[in-house]
C-alpha cells in the first residue's frame, strides 16, 4: 500500500510522552498529523519513569528559574486536566547539616512554592522529625525536615490519553509501526513506515518531521534519516529499584546524598516503594538497558544513611 499522494503537515516518530503530547498539541491547532511508534505507546522511557510530575526542585540550585517556573506551571495544568491519573503527593525532606544548609533549602522551597502560581497544592512546612509521625522511620540523627508538594502520575496512561485525544482531533496514530526511512524530496519529507504485524510498507509525505524517539533518537537520525549529525544525543541512564514499602503513611521522601544528588523514595503499587534515580552515562543499545549492581548498591547506601529500617540487596524486588 502506498500513500505517495498524501501530504501531511507533521510526521512524528515516537509514541512516548513527548511524541504523543506533540501530536495532540499539533492536531488541536488544526494541523494534519501522523504519529508512528515501532512498539506500543509508552513502551520505553515513558512507562519507566519516576512517576512524578514535578518542577525540578534541585534545578533551582543551578539558577534554572525559568525552567522550574515553566515546569511548575505545567504541573498545575496537568493536575487540573487529568486528576484521574495525577494526584498530589507530599514529600518529606530530612535535613542533613552535612549537605545543603537549612537556610538554602528553605529559600529553595519558598521559591518552589511561589514561582509557578501554585493553586491546588498545600505549601511547604517545617517538621520536627522527633515528634511528627512523618519522622518515625528516620534515624534520630536527623532532627529537622521539610515537607513540600508535588504530584504522582500514572505515566503510561498519560501517554495513552494524549494519543487518544490526538486521534480524536484528527491525528492518525500507528503503533507496532516502524519508521524505516525518511528523506528530503522537493522541499518535503518522504517517510516510509512498515507495519510490524503485516510487513506492509506505506509512504507518506510531510511538511515537517519530528524525531521524538527518546533513547532511539540517534538511530532515527543516522539509520532512518541517513544523516551524519554532529549533534549526537548523549544517553544517560537513571535506574530505580523497587522494594517493600517500609514506612507508614502516604507521603514520599526525598533525601540528599553525599554527592549532592537527591534520591526519591515514593509509595508504589500500594505496598511497595520506588527508589531512584541514578545518573550515569550509557553507551549500549536502549533495548539492553538494566540497573547495574553498583547502581543498586548506590541507592541502598543512600537510603540506609537516613532510615532506621536498613535495606539489603535481598529486599530488591
C-alpha positions in Angstrom: 0.0 0.0 0.0 1.3 3.5 -0.8 0.2 6.9 0.2 2.5 8.8 -2.1 -0.1 11.4 -2.9 -0.8 12.3 0.7 0.9 15.3 2.3 0.5 15.9 6.0 1.6 18.9 8.0 3.6 16.9 10.6 5.0 13.4 11.0 6.0 12.4 14.5 8.4 9.5 15.2 7.9 8.1 18.6 4.9 7.2 20.8 6.2 8.3 24.2 5.1 11.2 26.3 6.8 13.8 24.0 5.6 12.3 20.7 2.1 11.9 22.0 2.0 15.3 23.5 3.3 17.0 20.3 0.8 15.1 18.2 -2.1 16.2 20.4 -1.0 19.8 20.5 -0.4 20.0 16.7 -3.7 18.2 15.9 -5.5 20.6 18.3 -4.1 23.5 16.3 -5.7 22.2 13.2 -2.6 20.5 11.6 -2.8 17.1 9.9 -0.6 14.7 11.9 0.7 11.2 11.7 2.4 9.5 14.6 4.2 6.2 14.3 5.6 4.1 17.1 7.7 1.0 16.5 6.4 -0.8 19.6 3.4 0.2 21.8 2.6 3.6 23.3 4.9 4.4 26.2 6.9 1.3 25.6 10.2 2.8 26.5 11.2 5.5 29.0 7.7 6.9 29.3 6.5 3.9 31.3 9.7 3.5 33.3 10.0 6.9 34.8 9.9 8.1 38.4 6.1 8.5 38.1 6.3 12.2 39.1 5.0 15.5 37.7 7.3 18.0 39.3 9.1 21.3 38.8 12.6 20.1 39.3 13.4 21.4 42.8 17.1 20.7 42.5 17.5 22.9 39.4 17.0 26.0 41.5 20.4 25.4 42.8 21.8 25.9 39.3 19.7 29.1 38.8 17.4 27.5 36.3 14.5 29.7 37.4 12.7 29.8 34.1 12.9 26.0 33.6 11.5 25.4 37.1 8.8 28.1 36.6 7.6 26.6 33.3 7.6 23.1 34.8 5.6 24.2 37.8 3.0 25.9 35.6 2.6 22.8 33.5 2.3 20.8 36.7 -0.8 22.9 37.6 -2.2 22.5 34.1 -1.8 18.7 34.2 -3.2 18.3 37.6 -6.3 20.3 36.6 -6.8 18.5 33.3 -6.1 14.9 34.4 -6.9 14.5 38.1 -7.9 10.8 37.5 -4.3 9.9 36.8 -2.4 12.7 38.5 -2.8 13.4 42.2 -1.0 15.5 44.9 1.8 13.9 46.9 3.6 15.3 49.9 7.4 14.8 50.1 9.4 14.8 53.3 12.9 16.1 53.0 15.0 15.3 56.1 17.6 17.9 56.6 21.3 16.9 56.7 23.6 19.5 58.1 26.5 17.9 56.2 24.9 18.7 52.9 23.0 21.9 51.9 22.5 24.4 54.8 18.9 24.7 56.1 18.6 28.3 55.0 19.4 27.4 51.4 16.8 24.6 51.5 14.2 27.0 52.9 14.9 29.6 50.2 14.6 26.9 47.5 11.3 25.6 48.9 9.9 29.1 49.2 10.8 29.8 45.5 9.3 26.4 44.6 6.1 27.3 46.3 5.7 30.7 44.5 7.4 30.5 41.1 4.7 28.6 39.3 1.5 30.1 40.6 0.6 27.2 42.9 -3.2 27.0 43.3 -4.2 23.4 44.3 -1.3 22.1 46.3 -0.6 22.8 50.0 2.6 24.9 50.8 5.8 23.8 52.4 6.0 23.3 56.1 8.9 22.6 58.6 8.8 19.4 60.5 10.2 18.3 63.8 11.2 14.8 62.9 11.4 13.7 66.5 7.7 14.4 67.1 6.0 14.4 63.6 4.7 11.0 62.5 6.4 11.5 59.2 9.7 11.4 61.0 9.1 8.0 62.6 11.1 6.0 60.0 14.0 8.5 60.0 17.1 8.0 62.1 17.4 10.1 65.3 20.4 11.9 64.0 18.1 13.9 61.7 16.0 16.2 63.8 14.5 18.6 61.4 12.9 18.3 58.0 10.7 20.0 55.4 7.5 18.8 53.7 6.5 20.1 50.3 4.1 19.2 47.5 4.5 17.7 44.0 2.4 15.2 42.0 2.4 11.5 41.2 1.3 10.3 37.8 0.4 7.1 36.0 3.0 7.8 33.3 1.9 5.2 30.7 -1.8 6.3 31.0 -0.7 9.9 30.5 0.8 8.9 27.2 -2.2 6.9 26.1 -4.8 9.6 26.8 -2.6 12.1 24.9 -2.5 9.8 21.9 -6.3 9.1 22.2 -7.0 12.8 22.3 -4.7 13.4 19.4 -6.6 10.8 17.4 -10.0 12.4 18.4 -8.6 15.7 17.0 -7.8 14.1 13.7 -4.3 12.7 14.1 -3.5 9.2 12.7 -1.7 7.1 15.3 0.1 3.9 14.2 1.5 1.5 16.8 3.7 -1.5 16.1 4.7 0.5 13.0 8.4 1.5 12.5 9.6 4.4 10.5 12.1 2.8 8.2 13.2 5.7 6.0 12.9 9.4 5.9 14.4 11.5 3.1 14.1 15.1 1.9 12.5 15.3 -1.5 11.5 18.6 -3.2 11.0 20.5 0.0 9.1 17.8 1.7 9.9 14.7 3.8 9.2 11.4 2.2 8.7 9.0 5.1 8.3 5.2 4.9 6.5 3.2 7.5 6.4 -0.6 7.9 3.6 -2.3 9.8 5.3 -4.8 12.2 2.4 -7.2 12.1 1.8 -7.4 8.4 5.0 -6.2 6.9 3.1 -3.8 4.7 5.0 -0.6 3.8 3.4 2.8 3.4 5.0 6.0 2.2 3.7 9.5 3.1 5.0 13.0 2.5 5.2 15.5 5.3 6.0 19.2 5.5 7.7 18.7 8.9 9.3 15.8 10.7 9.8 15.5 14.5 12.2 12.9 16.0 10.7 12.1 19.4 12.2 8.6 19.6 13.6 9.0 23.1 16.8 6.9 23.5 16.5 5.8 19.9 16.8 9.4 18.7 20.3 8.8 17.3 19.2 5.7 15.5 16.5 7.7 13.7 19.0 10.4 12.7 21.7 8.1 11.5 19.9 5.0 10.2 16.4 6.1 9.3 17.2 9.6 8.0 20.7 8.8 6.8 22.2 11.9 8.3 25.6 12.3 9.8 24.7 14.8 12.5 27.4 16.4 14.7 24.8 16.8 17.4 24.5 13.3 18.7 22.5 12.9 21.9 24.4 11.5 24.9 22.4 8.8 26.6 22.2 8.9 30.4 20.7 6.0 32.5 18.6 6.7 35.6 17.8 3.4 37.4 15.3 2.7 40.0 14.8 -0.1 42.5 11.6 -1.5 43.9 11.4 -2.7 47.5 8.7 -3.5 50.0 7.3 -0.2 51.5 9.0 0.3 54.9 7.1 3.2 56.4 3.5 4.1 57.4 1.6 6.8 55.6 1.0 8.0 52.0 3.9 10.5 52.0 7.0 10.1 49.9 10.6 11.1 50.9 13.4 12.9 49.2 16.9 12.6 50.6 20.2 14.4 49.8 23.1 12.2 49.0 26.8 12.9 49.8 27.4 13.6 46.1 24.8 16.4 46.1 22.3 14.3 44.1 18.8 13.7 45.5 17.0 10.4 45.8 13.2 9.9 45.7 11.5 7.2 47.8 7.9 7.0 46.6 5.0 4.8 47.6 4.4 2.4 44.7 1.6 -0.1 43.9 0.1 0.1 47.5 2.7 -2.0 49.4 6.0 -1.2 47.5 8.4 1.6 47.3 10.0 3.0 44.1 13.5 4.4 44.8 15.7 6.4 42.4 17.4 7.5 40.4 21.0 7.1 39.5 22.5 9.2 36.8 25.3 7.6 34.7 26.4 7.7 31.0 25.1 4.8 28.9 26.5 3.7 25.6 24.7 0.4 24.9 21.5 -0.3 23.0 18.4 1.1 24.6 16.8 -2.3 24.4 19.5 -3.8 26.7 19.4 -1.2 29.5 19.3 -2.6 33.0 20.3 -1.5 36.5 23.9 -2.4 37.4 24.9 -3.8 40.7 26.8 -0.7 41.5 23.7 1.4 41.0 21.6 -0.8 43.3 24.3 -0.6 45.9 24.4 3.2 45.5 20.7 3.6 46.1 20.6 1.2 49.1 23.5 3.1 50.7 21.7 6.4 50.2 18.6 5.1 51.9 20.4 3.4 54.8 22.0 6.7 55.6 18.7 8.2 56.6 16.2 5.4 57.5 16.1 3.2 60.6 15.0 0.2 58.6 18.1 -0.7 56.7 17.7 -2.2 53.2 19.8 -5.1 51.8 20.2 -6.4 48.3 17.7 -9.1 49.2 14.9 -6.5 49.6 15.1 -5.5 46.0 12.1 -7.0 44.1 
